[in-house]
Amino acid sequence: MTTIDISFVEQFRGNVIHLAQQQGSKLRRYIRDDPDFLQGKAGYFERVGQTAMAKRTTRHGDTPLMDVPHSRRRVTMDDYEWADLIDHQDRIRQLIDPSSAYTRSAMMAMGRQWDDLIIAALTGSAYSMDADDAATAVPLPTGQKIDVNDHTYDSGSGDVSLTVSKLQKARQILRANEVDLDMEKPIIICSELQIQKLLTDTKISSADYNNVRALVTGELNTYMGFTFVQTERTLTDASDDELVVAFCPSAIGLAVGEEMFFRTSERADKSYAQQIYLAFSAGATRVEDEKVVQIACDPS
């Protein structure tokens, strides 16, 4: 099945207008890339745990050796590709060559795939590797999740959408994990609905109302120390509640095997149609659970 004939025009101006869709990746800029993942299908992010100092109790005593805990998280790269054909006759019938629009469409598809990879890694299971290189699935710990009916910092009840109380709870969880929020600014991933719902929270003061209003209108993208990234690609849980995610950039590791492979060429086997082709190879994993907070939010 082909769809190029939908855009045939006889007398009207030759503009290819894209349906409303997210253009490019919204999250890639916030995620660290590891430059070592240039070959192979899988790799590892090394983790170093906490240690404590020993009190010196005697002169000329033995030097204490701290057994620094090491662990690793595995990341597996997958390949993604996109292609479409533009027949020679199609280009003749159209008042403009659609190839540039098709290229944009491919680039937008790639950007959305990047975001899907990152969001899935934030909330899904990571894979921890032991000394024998055996993998164990590690779900996001319960302590890093905020329930849909959480009212820790307000007096409400029942299921609620994104609230000031839930944002406070997310900051409290990150701080309790000794995450330095001054050095690493946390990100919030949520839909436009949750941003709008936040505006109706009765806990918002008059001064805060103006800030949230600016967030809604797109004049600002920060509130309560969080940088808000709006996307309609958030996941849902078994109860269909939206999973808003708060995280620090270093919580996620992105492995890129091939940033982008792009070709446009004629296909002799397809009556010399022009083929637009784009592919990339990448994977993502949660490296530090302590820097990710999942917030279940009522979508109604």
C-alpha positions in Angstrom: 0.0 0.0 0.0 1.3 3.5 -0.9 0.0 6.9 0.2 1.9 9.3 -2.0 -1.1 9.7 -4.3 -3.0 11.5 -1.5 -0.9 14.6 -2.1 -1.5 14.8 -5.8 -2.6 18.4 -6.7 -3.6 20.0 -10.0 -4.2 23.6 -9.4 -3.5 24.4 -5.7 -0.2 25.6 -4.3 2.3 22.8 -3.8 2.9 22.6 -0.1 3.4 19.4 1.8 1.9 20.1 5.3 2.7 17.7 8.0 0.0 16.5 10.4 0.7 17.8 13.9 3.4 15.6 15.4 6.3 15.9 17.7 9.3 17.2 15.8 12.5 15.6 16.9 13.7 14.3 20.3 12.7 16.4 23.3 14.8 14.3 25.8 18.0 13.5 24.0 19.7 16.8 25.0 19.3 15.9 28.7 20.8 12.4 28.5 24.5 11.5 28.7 26.1 9.6 25.9 28.8 7.1 26.6 31.5 7.4 23.9 32.8 3.8 24.5 29.8 2.1 22.8 30.9 2.2 19.2 30.9 -1.5 18.4 28.8 -4.5 19.4 25.2 -5.0 20.5 25.7 -4.7 24.3 27.8 -2.8 26.8 28.0 -1.9 30.4 27.8 1.2 32.6 30.1 0.8 35.7 28.7 1.8 39.1 30.8 2.6 42.2 29.0 2.5 45.5 29.5 4.5 48.7 32.3 4.0 51.3 33.0 5.5 54.7 36.2 6.8 56.3 37.8 4.9 59.2 38.7 6.7 62.4 42.4 6.7 63.2 43.0 5.3 66.7 46.7 4.7 67.0 50.0 6.0 65.7 51.8 4.2 62.9 48.9 1.8 62.5 48.0 -0.1 59.5 46.5 1.8 56.6 42.8 0.9 56.4 41.7 -0.4 53.0 38.2 0.3 51.9 36.5 -2.3 49.7 34.9 0.0 47.2 31.7 -1.7 45.9 31.5 -2.1 42.2 28.5 -3.1 40.1 27.5 -2.7 36.5 24.3 -2.2 34.4 24.0 -3.7 31.0 22.6 -1.8 28.0 21.6 -3.6 24.8 21.5 -1.7 21.5 18.7 -2.3 19.0 18.6 -1.2 15.4 15.8 1.0 14.0 15.1 2.0 10.4 12.6 4.0 8.3 12.1 4.1 4.5 9.6 5.1 1.9 9.5 5.4 -1.9 8.6 8.3 -4.1 7.7 7.3 -7.6 9.0 9.2 -10.6 5.5 9.8 -11.7 4.5 11.2 -8.3 7.2 13.9 -8.5 6.0 14.8 -12.0 2.3 15.2 -10.9 3.2 17.2 -7.9 3.9 20.9 -8.1 6.8 20.5 -5.7 9.3 17.7 -5.0 8.1 16.0 -1.8 11.4 14.4 -1.0 12.4 17.1 1.5 9.1 16.6 3.4 9.7 12.9 3.5 13.2 13.4 4.9 11.7 15.6 7.6 9.2 12.9 8.4 11.9 10.4 8.8 13.9 12.7 11.1 10.8 13.3 13.2 10.2 9.6 13.5 13.8 9.1 14.7 13.4 11.8 17.3 10.3 10.2 18.7 12.1 6.8 18.8 14.9 8.3 20.9 12.4 9.6 23.4 10.6 6.3 23.6 13.9 4.6 24.4 14.7 7.0 27.2 11.2 6.9 28.8 11.2 3.1 28.7 14.6 3.0 30.3 13.6 5.4 33.1 10.6 3.3 34.3 11.4 -0.2 33.1 13.7 -2.9 34.4 17.4 -2.3 34.2 19.8 -5.3 34.1 22.5 -5.7 36.7 25.4 -8.0 36.0 27.2 -10.1 38.6 30.8 -11.4 38.6 29.8 -14.3 36.4 28.3 -11.9 33.9 24.8 -13.2 34.6 22.0 -10.6 34.2 19.3 -9.9 36.9 16.3 -7.7 36.1 16.1 -4.7 38.5 12.8 -2.9 38.5 12.6 0.7 39.8 12.4 0.3 43.6 9.1 0.9 45.3 10.7 3.7 47.4 11.2 5.6 44.1 7.5 5.6 43.2 4.8 8.0 44.2 1.3 6.5 44.2 -1.6 8.1 42.4 -3.3 8.8 45.7 -0.3 10.2 47.5 -1.1 13.2 49.7 2.1 13.4 51.8 2.2 17.2 51.9 -1.5 18.1 51.6 -4.7 17.1 53.3 -6.5 15.7 50.3 -7.7 12.2 49.5 -8.3 9.9 46.5 -6.5 9.7 43.2 -5.1 13.0 41.9 -3.2 14.3 38.9 0.2 16.1 39.2 0.1 18.3 42.3 2.5 20.5 44.3 2.5 17.9 47.0 3.7 15.2 44.6 6.4 17.5 43.3 7.5 18.1 46.9 7.5 14.4 47.6 9.7 13.8 44.5 12.2 16.4 45.7 12.2 14.9 49.1 12.9 11.4 47.7 15.8 12.7 45.6 17.2 14.7 48.6 16.9 11.7 50.9 19.1 9.8 48.4 21.6 12.6 48.8 21.3 13.7 45.1 22.9 17.0 44.7 20.1 19.0 43.0 22.3 22.1 42.9 24.9 20.4 40.8 22.4 18.4 38.7 19.0 20.0 37.9 16.2 17.5 37.9 13.9 17.0 34.9 10.1 16.3 34.8 8.6 14.4 31.9 4.8 14.9 31.7 2.0 15.5 29.3 0.3 18.8 28.7 -2.7 17.6 30.7 -0.7 17.2 33.8 0.8 20.7 33.4 -2.8 22.1 33.1 -3.9 20.1 36.1 -1.1 21.5 38.2 -2.5 25.0 37.6 -5.7 24.0 39.4 -3.9 22.8 42.6 -5.3 24.8 45.5 -1.8 24.7 47.1 -0.4 27.1 44.5 0.0 30.5 46.0 -0.8 33.7 44.0 2.9 34.1 43.2 3.3 30.5 42.2 0.2 30.7 40.1 1.9 33.2 37.8 4.9 30.9 37.4 2.8 27.8 36.6 0.7 29.9 34.3 3.9 30.8 32.4 4.7 27.1 32.4 1.4 26.4 30.8 1.8 29.1 28.1 5.4 28.0 27.4 7.0 31.2 28.6 8.9 29.2 31.3 9.9 25.5 31.6 10.9 25.4 35.2 9.0 25.2 38.5 10.1 24.2 42.0 13.6 23.5 40.7 12.4 21.1 38.0 12.8 21.6 34.3 9.6 20.5 32.7 9.6 18.6 29.4 6.2 18.2 27.9 5.6 15.1 25.8 2.5 13.1 24.9 4.6 9.9 24.8 4.5 9.2 28.6 3.6 5.6 29.6 0.7 4.4 31.8 0.5 1.8 34.5 -2.0 -1.1 34.8 -4.6 1.3 36.1 -4.1 3.6 33.1 -2.6 6.3 35.3 0.0 8.5 33.6 3.6 7.9 34.7 5.2 11.2 35.1 8.9 10.9 35.7 11.3 13.1 37.7 15.0 12.3 37.1 18.5 13.7 37.0 20.4 13.4 33.6 23.1 11.1 35.0 20.5 8.5 36.0 20.3 7.3 32.4 23.0 5.9 30.2 22.6 6.1 26.5 24.7 3.8 24.2 24.9 4.8 20.6 26.2 2.3 18.1 25.5 4.4 15.1 24.1 7.9 15.4 22.4 8.1 12.0 22.7 6.3 8.7 20.9 8.2 5.9 20.6 7.5 2.2 18.4 8.7 -0.6 18.8 6.9 -3.9 17.0 5.5 -6.9 15.7 1.9 -6.7 16.0 0.2 -10.1 13.9 -2.7 -8.8 11.0 -0.2 -8.0 10.8 1.4 -11.4 13.5 3.9 -10.4 11.5 5.3 -7.6 13.5 7.5 -5.1 14.0 5.8 -1.8 14.5 7.8 1.4 16.2 5.6 4.1 17.2 6.4 7.6 18.5 4.1 10.4 20.3 4.3 13.8 21.5 1.9 16.5 21.1 2.7 20.2 20.0 1.5 23.6 19.4 3.1 27.0 19.4 1.9 30.6 18.8 3.3 34.1 22.2 3.5 35.8 21.2 5.0 39.1 17.8 4.2 40.6 18.2 6.8 43.3 18.0 9.6 40.8 14.7 8.5 39.3 11.2 9.1 40.7 8.1 7.7 39.1 4.9 9.7 39.8 1.5 8.1 39.1 -1.0 10.7 38.0 -4.7 10.5 37.4 -5.4 11.2 33.7 -9.0 12.3 34.1 
